């Protein structure tokens, strides 16, 4: 079910690469706009596309190239500027656009960029649609261009930020506000640098903001959910009740409690699952996470009578399973939390608001609310390889089989090639840290030798 069709240009989350190098060049971005515009012109109405971006320097280049591509095939363009990925998905749906585009490389450094596409319903594209667009990208599209009088127009949407802020605020329970809470929010110098602090302040919180001075180069630079040390320090400095760390496009979140302890996506999913179970809001008796989520989460959920369905790494697989089986809570350990009652993709701000709702409802500290289970020792190591299939080597297979037998029912082993680089990831977890470290080291040694 989760086996993805091979794609030529699309990865697990859009088309991504180094800015101004193929495939993230203005020439190819323009053709992506043409191909996607052609693919989504269905019916005889005037078609339009919603385009948002994060704060990378290359966003200007990609944005205008996409505008040229879409307008050249007769699509009108709505530009919203720097906005979170989930905001673009929401606006695509609420403003009845035929297509949504987010220009972002998420948590990557500034010199990367990417193009994510959303269908009219706000969901990411299926493999079949991505294949159709890839087929068009390999065609000569000059004969598919619009006639002169049918060219598209482009305009900026001035109230897009206010629309998203109001949407996010409405995800809190009716009549609940955040008065009495001091919140530090780290916007990663990214797409949420205006909307996240504004939403929290309008809800009544005392807000301290960091990572809100983007300059085109500093997105995710020693800040945000991938570098939470700055947030930890600020929470302690201002004696905040909670810290919220978003990533560059604000589709993932990590929390820092009042003691400066980091709370990952597994704990956040546990908080939401338990709260929604008590409120009768879970649409299925469990949640969806990936193979990387900690066994401690699975055991905690089992104690509540809930299941943990596991998928391959990647939010698209989590969401696919949620939609197919009727779950409304899912996500990744990295903080990509999908709450489908509200969003069609991960939304860091909305996930944080759900945690804050539990804090307010219970009247307890964040450290008490957000540490529901003790994670099992989990060790992850990467082995780079130049080519071949080292995982099929007999010595590697033997090492893996031996590790599984030694861990037994008290542990878990996950070995997988990376989808983005020539790396094999070896992860093990279990009750016995020494055993976990030993089996990981033995498998890494076998893979390293086989890959030499």
Phi, psi and omega in degrees: 000325184264004181285113184282147174289142181297131181241148184271319183245324181281138172259208181286344181213069179085198179256123188220151176176189178289132183298135180071019170230143184305135009265008183262062177246159179298324180298314183285326177299319178298320180289327175298318177299318179295313183294313180294322178298318177295316183296330185254013173269094182237126184093178187253014177278170176283118187272149179214155183234140177263128180235123172238172181205167170264207191253017180291146178306320184287352180299324178299312182300312183291320182301310184289330175294318177296318178303315179299318181294312182295315182293332182290340177254014172092017180260135172282149185240132174250118184256129181245357178070203182296117181210148176301150176307312180296333177292320178296318178299316180295315182293326177303315181286312187289333180261012174056041173284156179275346184197147174238146180226131172242125178265105185191152169245028171057243185269005181285166177295169187298330187279359168262159171203171182199171181231115178254139181243142178236139176287171181303334180276001178089358178269152175295157188290150174285164176302321183296318180291319177299322177296320179297320178292320178298322177299320179292325179296334179270001179263162167276112187265008184299329180280353181259003182288154182286152173295158186307317183282352182254007180300153181278166176244160177233139176211156179268142178262109189285333186257018184298318180298316180297322178300315182290320179301315179295320176301311182298317180299325182288351178281346173285153176302149181305136178070007176269136174225176190251021178302141181093353179255130171263119186240129169260126178241128178256111185269007176060022185051036186238208192294339185264010192296340175258314191285323183293310177299322181296316181297316181294320179293317180295336177276001173103000183283156168273109192252128171246125187246134170232167182062037183236029178232065183294141177232013181094339184243338191262012177299130180063011185274101181055037179204173177079188188292340178271349179221073189280000183301320180297321179292317179303314181297320182290320178302316179291320183298314185262005179054052181282160176280333184199149171241140180238120180249117176260165174259186190303327178247009171063029175262002175221160186212144166236154181245146170241126181279179186294345178268357182088011179274138182276135179246117184271182184297329179298314179294322180295319176296324178296318179298311182294317182299314181295316181296314181291328175297314180297327182271001181069029185257350179289128181277348176214156184280059180165187178225173180241133176217183182260177179295347181271348180294145188292144178298334176299323176297316181299318180292321178298314180297320179300324178294339176267359184082021182249153179262161171237107176274131183252142178233170170300162179296136180129129183295334180296326179286323175299311182295321178302315181291321178300313183292321184289328187244007171081024176275150176240007174226130178197172178163193183233155178303330181291351178105009176276095186255126180250117177244095193288351172295336184244320192230157177261002178207178178297140179222106184297318181293315180296320177297317179297321179295325178294322177293317178298326177298321178292319178301314180293318182297319184274339182065032181239167181288160180296323179296326178286321183286322194258007176239081188269341179210159178266117181296144174287151175306128183228123182243130178233126176228150181248141176238118178280145177216153186270337182171182180081193182229074184300335181289346178267356178296138186299322181292326178291316178301318179296316180298321180292314179299319180295319180296317179299319181294321182287325178287323179057218182277357182261014180197181184212146182230130178228120179232123185207145172288143176293148177272355185236349181207162182284071184222140171253125182262129181243115181233136174222151175214156180179177182289332183257103183301318182299318179294318179300313179298321181295313184291325177296314180298322181291320179290319178300317179297318180293317179294318179300316180294319180291331183272353184291000000 
